[in-house]
Amino acid sequence: METANLRNIAIIAHVDHGKTTLVDAMLKQSGTFRANQQVMERVMDSNDLERERGITILSKNTSVHWRGTKINIVDTPGHADFGGEVERVLKMVNGVLLIVDAFEGPMPQTRFVLRKALELKLTPIVVVNKIDRADARPEEVVDEVLDLFIELGADEDQLDFPVIYASARQGSTGTAPDRIEPTLEPLFNMIMAHIPAPQVDLEAPVQLLVTTLDYDDYVGKIVVGRIVRGAIHQGEQVTLIKRDETYEKAKIGKVYVFEGLQRVDVPVAAAGEIVALTGLTTANIGETVACALNPEALPTIEVDEPTLSMNFIVNDSPFAGLEGEFVTSRKLRERLFKEVETNVSLQVEETDSADSFKVSGRGELHLSILIENMRREGYELQVSKPEVIYRTINGEKCEPIEFLIADVPENSVGAVMELLGRRKAEMVNMITLSPTQVRLEFKVPARGLIGFRNEFLTETRGEGMMSHVFHGYEPYKGEISGRNRGALIAFENGEATTYGLYQAQERGRIFIEPGIKVYEGMIVGENSREQDIEVNVAKKKHVTNMRSSTADEALRLEKAVVFTLEQALEFIEEDELVEITPKSIRLRKKFLD
Ligand code: GTP
């Protein structure tokens, strides 16, 4: 049966291409707000961290009504895919709006999500936004999108994608650049005409795949997913089918649907709808909410295993409490265990010390996002050197291997291959995507990716795109050596500023020799030649009191080392901790006497 008055779509957009502005305009023009009601909150607005990193970390839902049809709009996470979230979210929808800036064209960061959407045979609509820009080049951008679709293996129907030209800012759209109307009507009509309504069986026993988890202090755990068949009632008894196919009895609390920017509770919701459910306190991603009497599981989706762990420790440094609020072990514990409720692929374990928790996740980016979020929430903490999770298989020490896909500009292929070679990566494939773009595929030890993203982005001048998935365990590949060490960071208005790492001199950055550590206002290191450093460093006015010293001396002077989080995680030694406060990130010796 077709739910003719419902459409489920996902939005794929590069940061700043206008997703939030477009959704706001859709909310306003569809009358989802009363005339005198302001759009108080921009639901799709990313948090600061997402904006800085150019990735959407959380997926969010909203909806609009257009002439009697409800359109659910789900946001897609960017290329940071921890445990298959992109695929799960896309499985809730039938079509995607690909928003592309009329000047910038398609960006590499959206390729991963777009490729998934095309693989899942979703119907695309391309929205060329910011058509009002003086430098807009809509025809070329559409050609670029077409090339990208071909490259990503779109099928014939998908290649025939409809295009809408839009100025989200002005709330105007049209089917051609010279036929723009002062309304979003052409866009809404396009959605109605092209995106299929969900095909569902309303009478069958209920099924819903747990797609995302959320948490609210008032109602507790919230399960979000699309009802695949049947209907879900408030207060209903259901069976929760776990990933190992065991059954658990459960009772639905409230059933919410998304209305505009809000969640609204309803007595019952039917197949096709995207709902949020409370009461399912033990539910996890990939499980099926099924009928109590007639439970049948939906195909589950693999959740990748954690491969990297580090200890999160109460801050006991001399700086504790000076730059943020001191955080007790109870508070740290609460925060971490709450995170586990919604963050798939994250595990938290108690340790021998009440002040220390072992946190395991899907790699450096996964754990750094948690650390950065905590830092921004005002937490102070320390973390230990990240360790990959080894396993003994047939008596042999094995390590986690990741499958890495890197799309890079043609002129940085050599450099990226060299960087990865040093990190024990093995190239398995190289595909020419276009005259200027190359895709490299590698098998690389998970530990080789620690600190890699930073180097990769520097090397590709921010144009590279990388994503990785767990590949499996393989025999230990040996020490990674010859890594560049050292970074120079100075304080500028209280914010740490990186002045570069490794061979960056020719790009106007400062060259620092391997083996050198940088402390606030000074560089220390065994091999450093004072003169060289002064000559190079003198070019940057922020750095004062420069002198060469040893690490021990610097610590005695209680001068802090200031790093970006990624660098700190790469350069940290066994006997060190990274101290994280809302204001700074430093390396310190574990025991200061
Ligand atoms: P994130 O929330 O960071 O993911 O970005 P976004 O994709 O939601 O972009 P957002 O809607 O915040 O818009 C980014 C910038 O582009 C803002 O300054 C908007 O005002 C501007 N913008 C959005 N749509 C248009 C448009 O149609 N024309 C012009 N000229 N600017 C636009």
Residues whose N, C-alpha, C, O or C-beta is under 5 A from the ligand:
A	BS01	GTP	A13 H14 V15 D16 H17 G18 K19 T20 T21 L22 M44 D45 S46 R51 N129 K130 I131 D132 R133 A166 S167 A168 R169 Q170
